Amino acid sequence: MKGMCVVTSGMCGLWDSTHFPMVYDEESWYDTLGDDSEVVRHTLGGYFVPVRLNTPGVFEYELRLGTAAEPADLTERERSLLAVSSRKYLFRSSGGLCFGDYRHLEAVASDKVGYLEVAAGEYVAQIHILAWNDEPGAEDERGHRNEGTLPDLLITLNPASLDFRAPGSLQTFTRSRP
């Protein structure tokens, strides 16, 4: 899945919308997710993967789904432009996933978020920020992306092992590029 994520809150995320039947408007969103401790609870449960960017903006993303036989990973080109990788998070899917500004998290995926059908099960999600504009020729003379540039965010999603445990933190990124 590829797309653009417009982030107004400084945090976007990956979630299973069917886990949030209680979220259907702004008031119910605040009741369910208006406090960081509630977001952490859903993160620990594997139903929300935080992508805390700490800045609003428009971000291009790609979600890469792997299998046990062929795990999703970064290419050599992507590794050379890797700025930071997140912790690994548990993601539980009932058959679909949404990605976008977490302020648009609702029980029914809207056109404001990306949606992808995936097999029901448990996955390990990891978010990578790519310094795409460090690559020669990535930008035109006006500073806009040229065709073929890498996304801002690359999210890998692979089947989880039985012993995987998710972190209990909303601080997505913990290390920087060497």
C-alpha positions as CSV (number, residue, x, y, z in Angstrom):
1,M,0.0,0.0,0.0
2,K,1.3,3.4,-0.9
3,G,-0.2,6.8,-0.1
4,M,0.0,10.2,1.4
5,C,-0.7,10.8,5.1
6,V,-1.7,14.3,6.2
7,V,-0.8,14.6,9.9
8,T,-2.3,17.4,11.8
9,S,-1.6,16.1,15.3
10,G,2.1,15.1,15.0
11,M,1.2,11.4,15.3
12,C,-0.2,9.0,12.8
13,G,-0.6,5.3,13.2
14,L,-1.6,1.9,12.0
15,W,-4.7,0.3,13.5
16,D,-7.4,-2.3,13.2
17,S,-10.6,-0.3,12.9
18,T,-12.8,-3.2,14.0
19,H,-11.2,-3.0,17.4
20,F,-12.7,0.5,17.9
21,P,-16.5,0.1,17.5
22,M,-16.9,2.7,20.3
23,V,-15.2,5.4,18.1
24,Y,-17.7,7.1,15.7
25,D,-17.3,10.9,16.3
26,E,-15.1,13.5,17.9
27,E,-16.5,13.0,21.4
28,S,-16.2,9.2,21.3
29,W,-12.7,9.6,20.0
30,Y,-11.7,11.8,23.0
31,D,-13.4,9.3,25.4
32,T,-11.4,6.4,23.9
33,L,-8.1,8.0,22.8
34,G,-7.9,11.4,24.3
35,D,-5.5,10.4,27.0
36,D,-2.0,8.9,26.2
37,S,-2.5,6.1,28.8
38,E,-5.5,4.9,26.7
39,V,-3.4,5.0,23.5
40,V,-0.7,3.0,25.3
41,R,-3.3,0.4,26.4
42,H,-4.4,-0.1,22.8
43,T,-0.7,-0.2,21.7
44,L,0.1,-2.9,24.2
45,G,-3.0,-4.8,23.0
46,G,-1.6,-4.7,19.4
47,Y,-4.5,-2.7,18.0
48,F,-2.7,0.6,17.4
49,V,0.9,1.1,16.3
50,P,2.0,4.7,17.0
51,V,4.0,6.7,14.5
52,R,4.9,9.7,16.5
53,L,6.5,12.2,14.2
54,N,6.2,15.2,16.5
55,T,5.5,17.5,13.6
56,P,2.4,18.1,11.4
57,G,2.9,17.7,7.7
58,V,2.2,15.7,4.6
59,F,4.2,12.4,4.5
60,E,4.4,9.9,1.7
61,Y,4.4,6.3,3.0
62,E,4.7,2.8,1.8
63,L,3.5,-0.3,3.7
64,R,5.2,-3.5,2.7
65,L,3.5,-6.8,3.8
66,G,5.7,-9.9,4.2
67,T,5.2,-13.5,4.9
68,A,7.0,-16.1,7.0
69,A,8.7,-17.4,3.8
70,E,9.5,-13.9,2.4
71,P,9.7,-11.3,5.1
72,A,9.3,-7.6,4.2
73,D,12.5,-5.8,4.6
74,L,14.4,-2.7,3.3
75,T,16.3,-2.8,0.0
76,E,20.0,-1.9,-0.1
77,R,19.0,1.5,-1.5
78,E,16.5,2.1,1.3
79,R,19.1,1.1,3.9
80,S,21.6,3.6,2.5
81,L,19.0,6.4,3.1
82,L,17.7,5.1,6.5
83,A,17.4,8.0,9.0
84,V,15.8,6.0,11.9
85,S,13.9,2.8,12.6
86,S,11.2,2.4,15.2
87,R,10.8,-0.2,17.8
88,K,9.0,-3.3,16.7
89,Y,5.3,-3.2,17.5
90,L,2.7,-5.9,17.7
91,F,-0.2,-5.5,15.3
92,R,-3.3,-7.6,15.6
93,S,-5.5,-7.7,12.5
94,S,-9.0,-9.0,12.1
95,G,-8.6,-8.7,8.4
96,G,-7.7,-5.2,7.6
97,L,-5.6,-2.3,8.6
98,C,-5.8,1.5,8.5
99,F,-3.0,4.0,8.3
100,G,-3.2,7.7,8.8
101,D,-3.5,10.6,11.3
102,Y,-4.6,9.0,14.5
103,R,-7.2,11.8,14.9
104,H,-9.1,10.0,12.0
105,L,-9.2,6.6,13.9
106,E,-12.8,5.5,13.8
107,A,-14.7,2.2,13.7
108,V,-15.3,2.6,10.0
109,A,-12.3,3.6,7.9
110,S,-12.9,6.9,6.1
111,D,-11.4,8.2,2.9
112,K,-9.0,10.3,5.1
113,V,-6.9,7.1,5.8
114,G,-5.3,4.4,3.9
115,Y,-6.9,0.9,4.1
116,L,-5.5,-2.5,3.2
117,E,-7.1,-5.9,3.6
118,V,-4.6,-8.4,5.2
119,A,-5.0,-11.9,6.6
120,A,-6.3,-12.0,10.1
121,G,-3.5,-12.6,12.6
122,E,-0.6,-11.1,14.5
123,Y,2.1,-9.1,12.9
124,V,5.3,-7.3,13.8
125,A,5.2,-3.7,12.5
126,Q,8.3,-1.5,12.2
127,I,8.4,2.0,10.8
128,H,11.5,3.4,9.0
129,I,12.0,7.1,8.2
130,L,14.0,7.5,5.0
131,A,16.1,10.5,4.2
132,W,14.9,10.3,0.6
133,N,16.0,13.9,-0.2
134,D,19.7,13.0,0.6
135,E,19.7,10.9,-2.6
136,P,21.2,12.9,-5.6
137,G,18.5,13.9,-8.0
138,A,15.6,13.3,-5.6
139,E,14.4,16.9,-5.8
140,D,13.8,19.2,-8.7
141,E,15.0,22.8,-8.8
142,R,11.9,23.9,-6.7
143,G,12.6,21.3,-4.0
144,H,9.7,19.0,-5.0
145,R,10.1,15.3,-5.3
146,N,11.2,13.8,-8.6
147,E,9.5,10.7,-9.9
148,G,11.0,7.5,-8.4
149,T,12.0,9.0,-5.1
150,L,11.6,6.9,-1.9
151,P,8.8,7.6,0.6
152,D,9.2,9.5,3.9
153,L,8.0,6.4,5.8
154,L,8.4,2.7,5.0
155,I,6.4,0.4,7.2
156,T,7.2,-3.3,7.2
157,L,4.7,-5.8,8.5
158,N,5.6,-9.4,9.0
159,P,4.0,-12.4,10.8
160,A,4.7,-12.3,14.5
161,S,6.5,-15.1,16.4
162,L,4.7,-16.6,19.4
163,D,7.2,-15.0,21.8
164,F,7.0,-11.4,20.5
165,R,6.1,-8.7,23.0
166,A,5.2,-5.1,22.2
167,P,6.8,-2.1,23.9
168,G,4.5,0.0,26.1
169,S,5.6,3.4,24.7
170,L,4.3,6.0,22.3
171,Q,7.9,7.2,21.6
172,T,8.2,5.4,18.2
173,F,11.8,6.2,17.3
174,T,14.6,5.3,19.7
175,R,17.8,5.5,17.7
176,S,19.2,7.6,14.9
177,R,21.3,6.9,11.8
178,P,25.0,6.1,12.7
